[in-house]
Each structure stands twice: as C-alpha cells, then as structure tokens.
Amino acid sequence: MAQRKGIVIVCNLDTRGEEIVFVKRLIQDRGHEAILLDFSMEEPPPFPGDIRTEDVAARGGLPIDVVRAKYRSDRDTATNNQIAGAAAIVGDLVKQGRVHGIIGIGGGTATLVATSIMKQLPFGMPKVMASPMAAHPAYIDRYVGTRDITMHHTVLDIVKMNPLLKAQITNAVGAVCGMVEMTLGQDFVFDKPCVAISSFGFGEMAVQAAIGMLEEAGFSPVVCHAQGKGDKAMEEMILDGAFQGVLDICIGGIVEHLYQGNRDPGPDRLMAAVRTGIPMVLAPCGLDILSYGGRADMLERTKDRPQYVQDALRVQVRTTAEELRRAAEVIAERLNQATGPWTFLVPLKGWSSLDKEGRPIYDPQADAAFLVRLKQAVHDRDRIKEVNLHLYTPEFARVAVDEFVRLFNDAVKAPECLSVHGS
C-alpha cells in the first residue's frame, strides 16, 4: 500500500450528500486521509464537513448567515467569500504537510469554487475536478486558465447515485489517488540555469535544435507551447522566478492579441522578462500568421489573404504589412522598458515553416515592413540583428543560442543586470 496521503474533497454538501460520502469512502479505502471541505452557501448541510462551511465563511470574512443571505441577493460576493476562506484554510493545511492532493466534485458552482482554490496551490500538486461542466467551452478557460488542473468530464450531473455516475466518480477518485501516490512533489530542483523556450509547430525545427544546443552550453531548457495558454503560463512562471532566461522564438501571441486570434495570450506578452530583467533573445516566429480556424466571421473578413488550412479548427491567415507595423510598435514599446539584456533576431529568409519562398504565406515585403518599423521604434537599434537565414533551420537555432549564451554570460559578470529569483 502506498504511503498515506491527505486529499481534500471540495464540495457543497447542502446539494450533494451520498455522492460525496461515496468519494470520501473510496479515498479512505485506498488508505489515504479524506478531508471533506464544505463550502455550502444555500442551506445548512445535512451533516458537517471535516472543514465546516461556517469555518470557511468566517475565514473568508463573513458569518455564514450573511453568506446565505448574500447567496440569494448577491451571489458573486457570497461565492468569492467562500473561495477566499477555503483557499486560506487549504493553504494552511498544505504548509502543515497534511494535504498532498485535491479533488472537486459537483456542478457549475462547485467547479468554480474548487478550481479557484486549485489555482492557488503549488505547481505539481495533484488537482482533479470532476464535473459535467468540464467540457463547457464558455467556462473552461476560467476554470483551468494556465494552471495544472485535470478536468474529468463526468457527462452526467453529480445528482443521485446510479451505476453510470458511480463509474465516473470512481474514475475521478482513482485519478487523484493515483496522482498522489506517484507524484514527484512540488520541490523542483534544477542543477543548471533554467531557460524557457517558446515554441509551436511552425518554428519547431529551430526549437528542437536549440534544446540540444542549450543543454550542451550548460542550461536546462523548458519548452512552453505558444498556443495562447502556454506562453501566458510562461510569462507567469518568469514572474514567479522559475526561469533565468528566455529564448522567445515564437512571439506570435502579440498579433494574436491585437487582432483577436485563437492563440491570444493576453495583453502582457513579453512583459515578464521586461520587468524581471532576465536575458531574452527574441525572434518573430508566428507574427507572420493569425490563427482564425473555426471562426467564420474572421475567415470571411480575411478571405482575400493567403491561408494555410491544417484542419477545420486550425486555419492560419497571413498577416499584412500594416498589422505587422502595429505589432512592431507594440513590441518596441515593451522592449524599451526592459531592465535587462535583450536581442531581437530577424531572419531575412522567412519567419516560420509557412513563411518560405514558394509557399502561399511567404511575404517578404510584409516582413520587411515589420523590420523597418521596429528599427524606427526601439531606442537601441543595435539590439536588433538581421540574420541572413531562414528561422526554420538548425543554423538559425545556432545563432539564437550563441546570442543567448553571450547575453547570459555578460549578465552573470554584471549581476546587477541579471534579476534571478529562483533556481
């Protein structure tokens, strides 16, 4: 039997009862401590949780009777109070070493509360949310965001035990128990400086080559998928001190945010490295396209442009010279605030596997318009380096890694220019 671990069960007992008792029993039968956290807001529960809703409410700042009154007239305030209280209590238990995993069971409100708590727990801690809301396209981004939360789609609502629901709940509990039994924990140690690399398919050859080159140079590379969530997570992890440098090859999220693409990472792309001062080498992979797959309105609006159709959900539309000029202005405005060393490498023969001579997406005139505007807008033009190569090559990776190593070594010699928060 695996070592006994503590697993928090987040639920609202006023609307769920036998289902949660079943979950608790399964965890206990596996040999683990099941800690039932009840955040009920509507009615007094039929039986108390191990962590009572009265205690959750008080820790959030409001008495439970106020929470119940607010639930009927100001539900958002009541819910936020319970999230705050529950997150604080679970955080205390984690610090005490009593909690090694967490599972949420329930519908929309339970999913919001449980995943909000999970987002505040350490990277690597097992987190499972079992819910019929797990696949809802309008809400899944808010539930998961950039955090390592596993969503288990029960399909059925968590109401009234039956053989089908029992199978789904058993699978979810099996997942969290398996995770806590096999987890590597949350204390990650790198024996070499950790470097983030942004990547996606159209820049993959350069990224794959760069990984080996960085390792040979004495770094630990960590690849972040620049599909909107991955590069946003990379920004958050830089702010948390996870990385000592960044090879930001795929910065297409800049245009995705400006022009409502599918890979939008939000408004703060590049700003984490700018603010922390870690060395960064940038390249324009992804600025050449906008991802509009599944978006009939945007595809109609851009129907006269070259497109690359991977499948119904992934359609890449060529960016225009004007769009790239605007992107250059935004990038320059951010880089002009940088507190640490940076270099922007501009490959002159194309920016991605799509932006290549002989392919429809290839548009050297639009690429050139970006370079001209970038040089005009940055304060230090010497940090922009033109490279007579195509980005989608090992040769470009060699240039990018050599430039990163140079910046990193110079920063180490002048540590006041290198802001390193972790290792």
N, C-alpha and C positions, 0 to 999 in steps of 0.2 A: 504493500500500500504506500502511496506517495505521502510525503510529509504533509501534515495537517496545515491547511492554509485558511485564511479568513476571506470570505466572499460576501460583499454587500449586495443585498437584493433591494432595489429601489422600486417602490410600488405605492399605489393609493388604495388602502385596504377598505375604504368606505364603498368602493365599487367593485373590488375584486377580493375574493376570500379563498375559496377552495383551490383556485389556480395557484395562488401564492403559497399556500400550505404545501401543495404538491412540489413546488420548486424548492422550498426550504428542505423538505424531506429528502429529495433527490441529492441535494448538496451534502446533507448530513450523512446520508447512506454512503456517499463517496469518501467519507472520512474527513470532511472539511467543516469549519465553523461557518454557519449561515447567519449573517447579521441582517435582520429584516428592518429596513428603514421605511417608515410610513410617513408620507407627506400629505395625507388626506386633507382636503380643503372644504368638502361639501357637507359631510355629515360625520358624527362620531363613528369611528370604525367598530365593527362587531367584536374585535379583540385587538389588544395593543401590539405594536411592533416592538422589536428589541430596542429600536430607537423610536420613541413615540412622536406622533405628529405634533403634540403640544411642545415637545422639546425642540423640534425642528422649527416651529413657528417662532418660539421665543428666541432662538439663536439668530433667526432672520431679523428680529427686531419688533415683531408684532405678537400680541397674545393670540391664541388660537381662535377665540371668539371673534376677534377683529378680522382675522384671515377668513373665517367663514362668512362674515358679513360682506367683506370685500369681494369674495368669490362671486357673490350674486350681483354686485353693482360695479365692481372694478376688478375684474378677473386678472388682468395683467399684473396689478400690484400684488394681489394675493399669490399668484404663481411665482413672481420674482422674489417675494419674501421667502417662500418655501425653498426655492433654488438656492438662495443665499445661505439660509440656515443649514440645509442639507449638505451643501458643498463644504461649509466650515466644519461641520461635525465629521464628515468623511475625511477631510484633510487632517484633522486631529488624529483620527484612527490610523491613517497612513503613517504619520510621524511616529506614532506609538508602535508601529510594526505589526498592527493587528489586521491590516487589510492588504490582500495580495491580488484582488480582482473584484470586478463589479459587474452585475447584470441588472438590466432593467426589463420589466415585463409590463405591457399594457398598451393602451391606445394612444391617441394624439397627445393628451396632456402628460401622461406618464413618459412618453417618448421625449417630449420637450424637456421635462424636468430631469430625467435620467441622463440624457446626453449632455445637457448643460453642466451637470455635475462631472460627468466623464471628461469633458473638455478641460477641466481644471486639474486633472490628475496627471501624473508623470507619463512621458512617452515610454512605451514598452509595457506599462501595466495593462493586463488583460481587461478589455471593456467590451461587453456584448449587450446589444439592445434587441430584444425580441418583440416585434410589433407588426401589426398589419399595415402600419404607416411606413415601413422600411423602404418601400419602393416608390413612395409618392413623389413625383417629380417636382412639385411645388415646394416641398418641405425638406427634402433630403439634404440639400446644401446647408440649411440651418442646423439640422441635426448633427451632421458629421463635420462639415467645414474642412479644415486641414488636419484634423486630429485622427489618431489611430483607433477609431471606433469601428467595431464589427457589427453590421446591421444584419439581423436574422429576420427574413420576411416570413412571418407566420401564415400569411394569406388570410387566415381566419381571425376574427376578433377574439380577444382574450376574455371571453364571457362564456360561462357554463362549460365545465369539462365534458369532453366527448372524446372518442378514440382518435379522431383526426387532430384535434387540438393537443391532446396528450402527446402525440408523436412529435408535434412541432416544439412544444415546451421541453420535452426530453432532449431533443436535438440541441436546443439552445443551451440548456444546462450542461449537456455533455461538452459543448464547445467551451464554455467558460471554465469548467473543471479541468478539461484537457489543457487549456491555456495556463492556468495557474500551476499545474503540475509540471509543465515543460518550459515555462517562461525563463528567459535569461535575466530577468530583473530589469531594474531601471538605472543601474550604475554602469554606464558605458565608458570604457577606458580605451583611448587611442594612444599608442606609443609613438605616433608621429603626428605632425601638424595635420589637421583635418581640413580638406578643401572641398567645397561644394562645386558641382558642375551642373549647369542647366543643360537639359537635353530633350530632344524629341526626334521622331523618326527621320525628318528631313535634314538633320545635322548629325545623324548617328555615327557615320564613319569617322568624322573628326573627333567626336566624343570618345568613341571606343579606343581610338589610337591614343588620345590624351590620357586616358585612365592609366594605361601601362607606363606612359612616359612620366606621369606624376609619381607613380609608385617607384620607378627607378630613381627619381630625384629625391626620394625620401619623404613623400607625403602620403596621407591616407585619403583617397578620393571618395566622395559620396555623391552619387548621381541623383538629381532631382528632376522629375519628369515635368517639363514646362508645358503642361496642358491646362494651366489655369490654377488648379489646386496645388500641384507640385511646386510650381515656382512661388506661389504665395506662401506655402509652408516653408520653403527655403528662406524667404525673407524673414519669417517669424523665427526660424531657428538661428539665423545670423544674429538677430537682436538678442536671442537667448544665450549667445556666446558659444554655439555649437561648432562654428567654423572659424578657422584662422585665415581664410582667404576664399575667393570665389573665382572660378573660371566660367564666366557668364556668356557662354557661346550662343544660347538661344534666348534672345530677349524680345521675341515677337509679341509677348504679352503687352508691350507698350502700345502697339497699334490695335491689338485686340480690345484693349480697354477704350481707346479713343474712338473706335468705330464699331463697338458692340459685337465683337466676335465671340465665338463659342469658347475660346481659351482665355477669357478675361481673368487676370489675377488680381484685379482691383487697382486702385489709383496710386499705390505706393511702390510699384516695381522699381527696383534699383536702390530704393531709399535706405534699406537696412545697411548695406555696405557703405553707402554715402555717410550715414550717421555714425556707424561704429568705427570707420576708418580702416577696415581690413583691406588688404591689397586685392584689387579686382582687375581682371582682364576681360574685356567685353568684345563681342562680335555680333553682327547683325542677322544671324540666322533666325528666320521666322518673321522678320519685318517685311519680307517680300510677299507675304500672303495673309489673307484674312480667312478665318475658318467659319463658314456660313452653312455647313451641312444641316439639313433638316429645317432650314429657315426659309420658307417660300418667299417671304417678303423681301429679305435681304438678297436672295438669289435673283429675284426679279429685278431688283434695283441695280444689280451689278451684272446683268445678263450679257452685256456687251463686252465684258472683260474676259481675258483668258481664264480658264478654270481647270483644275485638276480634280477629278472625281475618283475618290477611293471607294466609297460606298455611299448609301443614302444618307448616312449621318456624318460623313466626312467629305466635305467639298471645300477645296481651297481656291480662293479667288485672288488674283493678282492685285497688289496694292498699286496705287497711282503715284506719280511724281509728287502731286500736291499732298497726298496723305503722308508720304514719306518725309516731305519737308516739315510738316506739322510734327511728326514723330521725332525728327531731328531736333526741333526746338524744345520739345519736352525732355528729351534725353540730355541735351546740353544744359538746360535749366537745372536738372538734378545733379549732373556731374560737376557743375560749377559750385555746388555746395559741398563737394566731397572733402572730408577731413583727412583722408588717407590717399595712398598712391593708386593710380589707375591708368590703364592704357586701353584705347579703343582701336581694335584691329579691323581694317576694312579690306576684305578680299576683293580684288578688282575683276575676277573672272566669274563671280556668282556667289550667292549667299546661302544656297541650300541645294539639295539634290534636284529640286524643281527649277531653280533659277540657274539654268545651264544652257549654253548655246545649243540650239536645235530643239529645245523643249518650249512649249507654248508659254510657260510662265516667265521665261527669260526676258528681261527688260533692262538692259544696261543703262539706258537713258534715265529711267526712274531711279535706279540705284545711284547713278552719278548725281542726280538732283539731291538725294539724301546727303551724300558726302559733302557737296558744296555748302548746303545749309548747316550741316553740323560744324564744319570748319568756321563758318561765319559766327556761329552762336557760342561756341565754347571759349572760355577765357584763355586756355592754354592749348593752342593748336598743335604743339609738339607732342602732345599725348595721343593724337590721332595718327595712326601709322597705316599707310597704304601697303598692302601685300599683294604682289603680282601672282596670286594663286587663286584657286577655287576653294571655298570653305569646306566642301565635302571631300576632303583629301587628308591623308595622314601627314602630308607635308605642311598643310596649314596647322594641324594639331601641333606639330613640332615647333612652329613659330610661336603659337599661343602659349605652350608650356614653357618654352625658353623665356618668353617675356614675363610670365607669371613668376618663375623662379627668380628672375632678376629683381622684380619688384619686391618679392618677399624677402630676399636676402638683404636688399638695401634697407627695408623697413626694420629688419632684425638688428642691423647695425645702428639704426637710429630709432630706438624703441618708442620714442615719444610720438613717432608717426604711425605706430602699429598698435591698434587697440584690440587686444586679445582677451576675451572674457572667460575662456574655458580651454580645455584640452581634451 
